[in-house]
Amino acid sequence: MTKNAIAITHVCFEDLGSLHQVLEQQGYHVTYIKAASVYLDRIDFLYPDLVIILGGPIGAYDESDYPFLKDELHIIEQRLAANLPTIG
């Protein structure tokens, strides 16, 4: 059975690196989402089996410059409250 993983990226040059292959070997289908280019609040992040939030030069307190961080922090809160696997 295929499991779903979503990786949220912040800069165009970042990806999961070797973790992508490991996840695929473990039966995951990996989808990348660019945090700044989609409406994160319109995606059901309780659905994926795994969510990975990648790093970058943006900090959690840079919300005034990067408004999508508010939605991203909400995603993390929801997943942790539901005890769902989340990395990042």
Secondary structure in CASP SS format (residue, H / E / C, confidence):
PFRMAT SS
TARGET T0000
AUTHOR 0000-0000-0000
METHOD secondary structure of the structure
MODEL  1
M C 1.00
T C 1.00
K E 1.00
N E 1.00
A E 1.00
I E 1.00
A E 1.00
I E 1.00
T E 1.00
H C 1.00
V C 1.00
C C 1.00
F C 1.00
E C 1.00
D C 1.00
L C 1.00
G C 1.00
S H 1.00
L H 1.00
H H 1.00
Q H 1.00
V H 1.00
L H 1.00
E H 1.00
Q H 1.00
Q C 1.00
G C 1.00
Y E 1.00
H E 1.00
V E 1.00
T E 1.00
Y E 1.00
I E 1.00
K E 1.00
A H 1.00
A H 1.00
S H 1.00
V C 1.00
Y C 1.00
L H 1.00
D H 1.00
R H 1.00
I C 1.00
D C 1.00
F C 1.00
L C 1.00
Y C 1.00
P C 1.00
D C 1.00
L E 1.00
V E 1.00
I E 1.00
I E 1.00
L C 1.00
G C 1.00
G C 1.00
P C 1.00
I C 1.00
G C 1.00
A C 1.00
Y C 1.00
D C 1.00
E C 1.00
S C 1.00
D C 1.00
Y C 1.00
P C 1.00
F H 1.00
L H 1.00
K H 1.00
D H 1.00
E H 1.00
L H 1.00
H H 1.00
I H 1.00
I H 1.00
E H 1.00
Q H 1.00
R H 1.00
L H 1.00
A H 1.00
A C 1.00
N C 1.00
L C 1.00
P C 1.00
T E 1.00
I E 1.00
G C 1.00
END
